[in-house]
Amino acid sequence: MVHDPSIAVVAMHGWAGDARCWRPWIEATAESGWRWECGERGYGEQAPFDPAWPSEQGPDTHLVVIAHSLGLHLVAPDVLRQARSVVLLASFGTFVPPGRAGRRARAALDGMADKLGSEAEAKAMLQNFFTNVATPQSPNLLPTGPMEGKLRLERLRADLEILARCEGLPRDFPHNTDVLVVEAGEDRIVDPMAQSMLREALPQADIIRLEGSGHALLGAPLVPKVVAWVQSTRCRETRNAVQ
């Protein structure tokens, strides 16, 4: 693995997750010197944290946003705007697609919102949600998340509303940058039409489709693939700057 401490990453988890999901990524890039700022929405007992780019960075620092699912829509606009590479993991621009698929998604979101009135109902709903997130793998393979302690229902509800309102890419998305879209072949959360709409919105993107993986992208050699892609875009950027 190439040692390149000039790579800085802002990472954002998706709805009902937390920042601890990035631990394997941080460990995998530790020898390379990558610097990580991991956003935390505070759905459970983890304190909320808004990530930002390093205050000390050189002109050649490669700024990378890595977001899972809703995470793309939770990154601060000024952070997203400055990214030189963007990695979208099982993500979307529009979550509720048009037509019948959209009606199903809207009904599911309404049902989930109804369960956020009490801790007991919310945890039962989230247990089912995480099963769908992990499928076809076991939910026991998911990283530790907010379910281990007391839930902050108001935060879950607020971001579920953001999810329902996602119509297209964020306004500050850097369209002239390198983009990697990683699709889950057996995603039970993001509708195939929403996946297709994201590809259409980002015709310049590199696409990796992981067949046999669900929304959580478990059981696939995901981290090495993404690390290799970031390093390749970093090398191309360096060559272009020299030329």
ChimeraX attribute file (.defattr): number of C-alpha atoms within 10 A of each C-alpha:
attribute: neighborCount
match mode: 1-to-1
recipient: residues
	/A:1	11
	/A:2	11
	/A:3	13
	/A:4	17
	/A:5	15
	/A:6	18
	/A:7	20
	/A:8	22
	/A:9	24
	/A:10	24
	/A:11	25
	/A:12	29
	/A:13	25
	/A:14	25
	/A:15	20
	/A:16	21
	/A:17	24
	/A:18	25
	/A:19	23
	/A:20	16
	/A:21	19
	/A:22	19
	/A:23	11
	/A:24	12
	/A:25	17
	/A:26	19
	/A:27	11
	/A:28	15
	/A:29	20
	/A:30	14
	/A:31	13
	/A:32	16
	/A:33	15
	/A:34	19
	/A:35	19
	/A:36	22
	/A:37	20
	/A:38	23
	/A:39	25
	/A:40	22
	/A:41	23
	/A:42	19
	/A:43	25
	/A:44	22
	/A:45	15
	/A:46	17
	/A:47	10
	/A:48	15
	/A:49	13
	/A:50	14
	/A:51	18
	/A:52	19
	/A:53	20
	/A:54	15
	/A:55	6
	/A:56	6
	/A:57	13
	/A:58	9
	/A:59	6
	/A:60	12
	/A:61	16
	/A:62	24
	/A:63	22
	/A:64	25
	/A:65	26
	/A:66	22
	/A:67	24
	/A:68	24
	/A:69	23
	/A:70	25
	/A:71	24
	/A:72	26
	/A:73	25
	/A:74	22
	/A:75	25
	/A:76	15
	/A:77	14
	/A:78	12
	/A:79	17
	/A:80	25
	/A:81	17
	/A:82	17
	/A:83	22
	/A:84	20
	/A:85	22
	/A:86	25
	/A:87	23
	/A:88	22
	/A:89	26
	/A:90	26
	/A:91	26
	/A:92	30
	/A:93	23
	/A:94	23
	/A:95	27
	/A:96	25
	/A:97	22
	/A:98	12
	/A:99	9
	/A:100	10
	/A:101	14
	/A:102	17
	/A:103	13
	/A:104	14
	/A:105	19
	/A:106	16
	/A:107	11
	/A:108	12
	/A:109	16
	/A:110	14
	/A:111	12
	/A:112	18
	/A:113	18
	/A:114	14
	/A:115	18
	/A:116	21
	/A:117	13
	/A:118	11
	/A:119	14
	/A:120	12
	/A:121	14
	/A:122	19
	/A:123	18
	/A:124	12
	/A:125	17
	/A:126	19
	/A:127	14
	/A:128	11
	/A:129	16
	/A:130	19
	/A:131	17
	/A:132	19
	/A:133	25
	/A:134	24
	/A:135	19
	/A:136	19
	/A:137	19
	/A:138	14
	/A:139	18
	/A:140	10
	/A:141	11
	/A:142	17
	/A:143	16
	/A:144	13
	/A:145	17
	/A:146	20
	/A:147	16
	/A:148	10
	/A:149	11
	/A:150	12
	/A:151	22
	/A:152	16
	/A:153	17
	/A:154	12
	/A:155	17
	/A:156	21
	/A:157	19
	/A:158	11
	/A:159	19
	/A:160	18
	/A:161	14
	/A:162	16
	/A:163	22
	/A:164	15
	/A:165	12
	/A:166	17
	/A:167	14
	/A:168	16
	/A:169	17
	/A:170	18
	/A:171	11
	/A:172	14
	/A:173	19
	/A:174	18
	/A:175	17
	/A:176	11
	/A:177	15
	/A:178	21
	/A:179	24
	/A:180	20
	/A:181	22
	/A:182	23
	/A:183	26
	/A:184	26
	/A:185	17
	/A:186	21
	/A:187	24
	/A:188	18
	/A:189	20
	/A:190	23
	/A:191	20
	/A:192	17
	/A:193	18
	/A:194	21
	/A:195	22
	/A:196	12
	/A:197	17
	/A:198	21
	/A:199	18
	/A:200	11
	/A:201	14
	/A:202	18
	/A:203	11
	/A:204	14
	/A:205	20
	/A:206	14
	/A:207	15
	/A:208	16
	/A:209	13
	/A:210	20
	/A:211	13
	/A:212	16
	/A:213	21
	/A:214	25
	/A:215	25
	/A:216	28
	/A:217	27
	/A:218	22
	/A:219	15
	/A:220	15
	/A:221	10
	/A:222	15
	/A:223	14
	/A:224	14
	/A:225	12
	/A:226	19
	/A:227	15
	/A:228	13
	/A:229	18
	/A:230	21
	/A:231	17
	/A:232	12
	/A:233	17
	/A:234	23
	/A:235	12
	/A:236	12
	/A:237	16
	/A:238	13
	/A:239	10
	/A:240	9
	/A:241	9
	/A:242	7
	/A:243	6
